[in-house]
């Protein structure tokens, strides 16, 4: 369901794990940069090119247009990107001049840090599935159906038991098609 598009040291070097390079070290904190309208990808790409680590949570959504269904990767918070900064070490004012970025969310004279645990919780959402758990299907013909998770695999597929017409049917889906049921 939830994906963060972030890169480690260069725009071409992918992280080993999805969030492996996003651990805070020393005096680092999470801050929020606002992106220009429809420029989230450009802002994130250019922040990474400057060597800054960022996290822009994305979810897959099914969009209907011209009688066709299409699955797209859309920002969870359109126009906002989480950035790791150490204000004593990084040149944080350069973030405001980055192509695609409008500005950092500011306090009186410095950027306002995100409260501890908020970004970490967002990154953990993707790891909260367990066998036997009730899950909700997010997209497709069975969207919003509640079912039971019976299998997870390392290839990003899940198998769920869906109750239809008094019986249970095993359905295999992509991992991003399900989320824990509330």
C-alpha positions in Angstrom: 0.0 0.0 0.0 2.5 2.5 1.1 5.7 3.2 -0.7 8.4 5.8 -0.1 10.5 6.9 -3.0 13.8 7.9 -1.7 17.4 7.3 -2.6 20.6 7.1 -0.6 23.7 8.8 -1.9 22.9 9.5 -5.5 19.8 9.6 -7.7 20.8 6.2 -9.2 21.9 4.3 -6.1 18.8 2.6 -4.6 18.6 1.7 -1.0 19.1 -2.0 0.0 15.8 -2.0 1.9 12.9 0.2 1.3 13.7 2.5 4.3 17.2 1.4 5.1 19.0 4.7 4.6 16.3 6.8 6.3 17.4 6.2 9.9 18.2 9.4 11.8 21.7 9.9 13.0 23.2 12.5 15.4 21.3 15.8 15.4 19.2 14.9 12.4 15.4 15.5 12.4 12.6 15.2 9.9 11.3 18.4 8.3 8.6 19.1 5.8 9.2 20.8 2.4 6.2 21.9 0.4 6.5 21.2 -3.3 5.2 23.4 -6.1 1.9 22.3 -7.6 2.3 19.0 -9.5 6.1 19.1 -9.0 6.4 16.5 -6.2 8.6 14.2 -8.3 10.9 17.0 -9.4 11.3 18.3 -5.9 12.2 14.9 -4.5 14.6 14.1 -7.4 16.4 17.4 -7.0 16.6 17.1 -3.2 18.2 13.7 -3.7 20.7 15.2 -6.2 21.8 17.6 -3.4 22.6 14.6 -1.2 19.5 15.0 1.1 17.6 12.0 2.2 13.8 12.4 1.8 10.6 10.4 2.1 7.5 11.0 0.0 4.9 8.3 0.9 2.9 7.1 -2.0 -0.1 4.8 -2.4 -1.4 3.0 -5.4 -4.8 4.2 -6.5 -7.2 3.0 -9.2 -8.3 5.8 -11.4 -11.2 5.6 -13.8 -10.9 7.7 -17.0 -12.7 7.3 -20.3 -14.2 4.0 -19.1 -10.8 2.5 -18.4 -9.3 1.6 -15.0 -5.7 2.4 -14.4 -3.6 2.0 -11.3 -1.3 4.9 -10.5 1.2 5.7 -7.8 -0.1 8.8 -6.1 1.3 10.9 -3.3 -0.2 10.2 0.1 0.3 13.9 1.0 0.3 15.8 -2.3 2.6 18.7 -2.2 4.6 17.6 0.8 8.0 15.8 1.1 9.7 14.8 4.4 13.4 15.7 4.4 16.1 14.7 6.9 18.2 17.7 8.0 20.7 18.5 10.7 20.3 22.3 11.0 23.8 22.7 12.5 25.4 20.8 9.6 23.3 21.1 6.5 22.7 24.2 4.5 19.0 24.1 5.0 18.3 27.4 3.2 19.3 25.8 -0.1 16.2 23.5 0.2 14.0 26.6 -0.5 15.9 27.2 -3.7 15.6 23.6 -5.0 13.8 23.2 -8.3 10.3 21.9 -7.5 10.3 23.0 -3.9 8.3 26.0 -2.7 9.8 26.1 0.8 10.4 24.4 4.1 7.6 24.7 6.6 9.1 27.4 8.9 8.8 28.6 12.5 10.0 32.1 13.4 13.6 31.8 12.1 14.1 28.1 11.5 12.2 25.2 9.9 9.8 23.4 12.2 10.7 19.7 12.9 8.1 17.0 12.5 7.1 15.6 15.9 9.1 12.4 16.7 7.5 9.2 15.5 5.3 10.6 12.8 7.4 9.7 9.8 8.6 6.4 11.4 4.9 5.4 11.8 4.2 6.1 8.1 7.2 4.0 7.1 6.1 1.2 9.4 2.6 1.0 7.8 3.9 -1.2 5.0 5.2 -3.8 7.5 2.0 -4.2 9.6 0.5 -7.3 7.9 0.4 -10.7 9.6 -1.0 -14.1 8.6 -4.6 -14.5 9.9 -5.2 -10.8 10.1 -8.3 -9.1 8.6 -7.4 -6.9 5.7 -9.3 -4.6 3.3 -9.0 -4.8 -0.5 -8.1 -1.3 -1.7 -8.7 -1.5 -5.5 -10.2 -3.6 -8.2 -13.7 -5.2 -8.4 -13.6 -6.3 -4.8 -12.6 -2.9 -3.4 -13.5 -2.3 0.2 -14.2 -6.0 0.8 -12.9 -7.4 4.2 -11.1 -10.7 4.0 -8.5 -12.8 5.9 -4.8 -12.9 5.0 -3.5 -16.4 4.6 -0.1 -16.0 2.8 2.6 -13.4 2.2 5.5 -13.9 -0.1 8.8 -12.0 -0.8 7.7 -11.2 -4.3 5.1 -8.7 -3.2 2.1 -11.0 -3.5 -0.5 -11.9 -0.9 -3.3 -14.6 -0.8 -6.5 -13.8 1.0 -9.7 -15.7 1.7 -12.7 -13.7 0.4 -16.2 -14.7 1.5 -18.5 -14.8 -1.5 -22.0 -16.2 -1.6 -21.6 -18.2 1.6 -18.2 -19.7 0.7 -14.6 -18.8 0.9 -12.5 -18.2 -2.2 -8.7 -17.8 -2.2 -7.6 -14.8 -4.2 -4.0 -13.8 -5.0 -3.3 -10.1 -5.1 -0.4 -7.6 -5.2 0.7 -6.5 -1.7 -0.3 -2.9 -2.4 -3.9 -4.0 -3.0 -4.5 -4.7 0.7 -4.3 -2.8 4.0 -5.0 -3.8 7.6 -8.7 -3.5 8.3 -9.6 -0.9 10.8 
